[in-house]
Amino acid sequence: MTSFLEEGKRVEQSFAKDWLLNPIFATKEEDMGEHWDVKGILDWIEDGVLKFDVKGMKKINRQDSQAQSMYTWVEGKNVLGKDGWIKGGADYIVFERLDQWIVAKRTELLALVQKKCKDKEFKEGKGVYEIYQRQNRLDKLTLVPFTHIIALENTWCLPKYS
């Protein structure tokens, strides 16, 4: 059985192989502290080297038998209560889906999540744009539909090749 960390590395390497020129993978410190996994060139988005935080497919509930591709969890605070990946140093967040990658500008995704959570008055719960905190953890997550992410101005859906 593949570990959570091994699966994460596989997803990062797959995206880099499919789409990045001159990929450089983050050190453990950069990954954990700056919240990015790989940097490289996607020259049709912007000039220069960009940082990407790559996310594998997620289950909605831990006990679910399979990951799904309708929603994703967005991390506002991590398990230590520090800023989560949505507030990190990545230029773009990359979401894996069955047959594609969704590449979203992190700052636009952050603005969307903040607005939608505010519109719901930061309601606690496990629903869409509700604030969810796992038991005995300091994290704060919210569930976001991929249709909302895809509708952002600087989001691209790219085919998976590897």
N, C-alpha and C positions, 0 to 999 in steps of 0.2 A: 504494500500500500504506500502510495506517495504521500510524503508529509506536506503539510500546509506550506512550509517554506520552499520545499522543492517544487511544488506546483506553481508557486508564485514566480520563481526563477524561470520555469519553463514558459510561462505566459509572457514574461518580460522579454526573453530571448526570441520567442516566436514573433512578437511585434517588431522587435529590432531587425530581425532577419527579413521580415516582409517589407518594411517601409523605411528604415533609417539608413542614411549614408554616414559612415564613420561613427558607429555607435560606441559609446563609452559608458560602462555600467557604474553605478554609484557604489561607493564604499558603504560598509555597514553604517558608519557614522552619518554619511550623507543621506542614506535611505531613511534612517530613523530620525535624524535631527532636522533635515531639510525637506523630507517627504518627496523625494524623486528617485526613480529607479534607473533611468537611462537617459543619456543626452546624445543628441545627434542632429543631423540635418534632414529636414523635410522642406526643401527649398521652395516648394509651391505654396507653403503656408506663410512663412516669413523668412527673411534673410538671416543667416547665421545659425549657430548651434542653439537648440532648444532643449529644455528639460521636460521629461515625460514621467508621470506617475502612472503605472500600468496596473489595472485592476482586473482580476479574473472574474468569472461569472459567480454570482452569489445566490445563496438560498435566502428565502425570506425568514424562515424559522430554522434554527439549528437542526431540529429533528427531521426536516424535509429530506426526502430521499435523493432529490436532484436539485442542482442549480437551475435557475430560470432566467429568462432574458426580457421580462416585462419591466422590472424595477431594479434599482440598485440602492445600496445603502451608502449614504454620504456621511463621512465622519467629521463632525464639528470639533469634538474633543476626543482625545485618545484614552486608552484605559488608565493612563496616569493623570488624566485631567488636563493635559497640555493641549495646545492647539492641534487639531487633527489635520489630515492631509488636504482638506479643502482650503485650509489657510496656510499651506506650505509653500515651498519654493519652486514647484513645478510650473512651467508655462502652460502645459496641457495635461489633462487627465485622459487616459486611454482606457476604455471599457471593452473587455472581450465579450463577444456574443458568439453564437454558434458558427456563423459563417462570415462575420465581419468584425471590424474594430470601429468603435465610435471614439473619435478624437475631439474633445471639447476644451475650449479655452477655460482654464481654471477660474479666472476672475469673473467671467460671465456666469459660470455655474454657481459660484459663491453668491453672486448678486441674486440669482434666481432663487436659490435655497433660502437666503435671508428674507427676501420679499415674501415668499410663499409661507414660511414659518411665521413671520410677523402677521400676515393676513389671517392665519389660524390662531393668532394670539399665543403662540408658543405652547400650544396644547401638548400635554404629555400623552404618550400612547405609542402604539406600534403601527399606526396608519400613515398614509401618504402625508408628508410634511408635518408630521407630529414628532415630538422630541422623545426618543427612546433611549433609556439608560439600562444597561444590563445589570442584573443583581450583583452586588459586591464589586462593581466596577465604577470608574469615574468617567467613562465615555459618554458621549452624546451623539446619537446617530439620527438620521432621518431618511425615510424611504422616498425615493424620487422615481417617477415614471420615465423610462427612456424616451417616450414620445416628447416630453418636455425638454429633455437634453438635446435631442435631435433638432428641435425647433429653434435652438439658440443660433444667433448669427454666425458665430465662428465655431461651428461643429461640422465635422465631416464623417461620413460613413465609408469606410474603406474595406475592400475585400480581404479575407484571410487567404493566404497562399500556403503557409507552412502548417 
